[in-house]
Amino acid sequence: MPEQENINMLSSRFLTRPLLLLGLLLGLTALPGCSTLRAPAPADAAEKLMVVKTARQLLGIPFRYGGSTPKSGFDCSGLVYYSYRQAGLSIPRTSKQQYHQARPVSRRHLRPGDLIFFRHNYGGFVSHVGIYLGKGEFIHAPSSGKKVTIGHLNSPYWERHFYSAGRID
């Protein structure tokens, strides 16, 4: 009889643990945030469209290093900062800070309002940012003497300097 009790206890122990673990794993996948698929919230999509609309209204505003208003002009991160703030979204001021806040997104999953980051020969750090508009286009404040304009990700220059893309949630 004691031998049968040992067998029952061992088989119970070996079956219970895997079943508990399986139940725990299945339960976790049902929790929000544990799934790999996330649909954008309607408010998020509306805010990002407002970012794009605001940025488009700023086409032609002159570049100004350190600028972050239509009156003063814009540098690249100032344009992003202003456009996001007008849509009621909080975002840091510099391209490097914006890069660190953004959640990485692949180029093929870009949505309007996402950020596009570029590197120029400045030690490998992010040195330029723009706002993705859709269909391979982005809006940005290029450099001194130029104005807020639309760029194309597929152009050889931007292809060469593309670093990453990100989404501000």
N, C-alpha and C positions, 0 to 999 in steps of 0.2 A: 504494500500500500504506500509506504513512504516513497518508493521509487516512482510510482505513478504520479504522486503529488509533485515531485521534482520535475518530471517531464511536463506536466500541465503548467507549472510555474514558468519553466524555461520557454515553452512555446508561447505562453501568454506574453512574456517579456519581449520576445523577438517579433511578435506580431503587433503589439501595442505601440511600440516606439515608431516603426515605419508608418503606421496608420495615423498616429498623432502628427508626425512630421508632414505627411501628405495633406492632412486636414489644415494644418497651419499654413502651408504654402498656398493651397487653394484659397483659403480665407484672405491671405494677404493680397492676392491678385484682384480681389473684388474691391479693395479699398481704393478710394480716389487717390490719384498721385502714384499708384503702384503700377498702373497700366502704361504701356509704351505709347499708346495713342492718346493724343489730346486734341480735342477740337477747340478752336479759338472761341473765347467768350464773345458774344455779340458786342458788348461794350468795348472790348479790346479791339475788335475789328473797326468799330466806329471811330475810336480814338486814333488808330493808326491811319485811317483815311483822312482824319482831320490834320494829322502831321503832314501827310502828303499834300493836302490842299493848301495848308499854310506855306509849306516850302515852295510850291509852285507859284504862289503869289509873290514870292521874293525874287523870282527870276529877274536878272538885270541889276540887282543891288550890288554896288561895288564891294570888292574884297577889302577888308581892313584887318590887319593882324590884331587879335585881341577883341575884335568887334563881335557884339552879340545882339544888336538891335538894327531894325531897318534904317533908323536915323544915323547910326554910327557906321554901318556897314558890317560885314560878317567875315570871320575866318571860318574854316570848315566846321570846327566843333561848335562855334558860336551859332552857326546856321542850324545845326542839329539841336542844340540846347534850346534855342528860341522856338523852333517848330514844335518840339515836344512839349515845352512849357505852355504854348498857346493851346495845345490839345489837352492840357490838364495833367500831363504826365511828368513825373520827376526824373531827371537825368543829370548826371554830373556834367561839368563844364568842359573838360578837356577830352581830346580824342583818346588818350591813353586810359583815362578813367571810364569813358564810355565803353571802350573795348572790354575792360575788366568787369563792367556791370552786365554787359550783354551775354545772353546765352547763345553759344555757338549754333549756327544753322548752316547746312550745306547749301551750295549755290542753287541746286535744283529744287530746294524747298523754300526759297526766298519768297516773301510776301511783301506787298507795298508797306512801307514804313519801317522795314528792317534796316539795319545799318550795314554799310559796306566799309571795310577797313583796308587801308593800303599802307605799304612801306616804301619809303624812298631811302636812299643811302644814308640813313641816320642811325647807325648802330643796330639796325634790325628791328627797331621798335616801330609801333604803329605811328605814322606821321600824318595820316590824312583819313578823313571819314566823309561819307556821303549817305544820303537816304535813298533806299531802293524805291523806284516808282513802279516797276513791273516791266515785262518784256525786255529785260536786259539793260534798262536805263536807270540812272541814278542822278540825283540832284546834289550839287556841291558848290562850295565857294573855292575856286581853284588856287589862285595865288595872287600876289601883288600885281596891280595893274589890270586885273581881270574882274569879271562880274559873275554872280551866281548863275550857274549854267547847268545844262543837262549833259551828262557823259554817258558813254556806252561801255558796258563791261567787256564786250567782245572786241573793242579796239585794241590794237597791239600794245599801246602804251599802258592802258589800264589792266590788260591781261598780265603784263609783265610785273606790275606793281601790286596786284591783288594779294591781300594777305588772308583775310577771312571775312565772314559775315556773321552778324549776330542779331538777336531779337531782345528787345527790352520788354519784359513782362510786367 
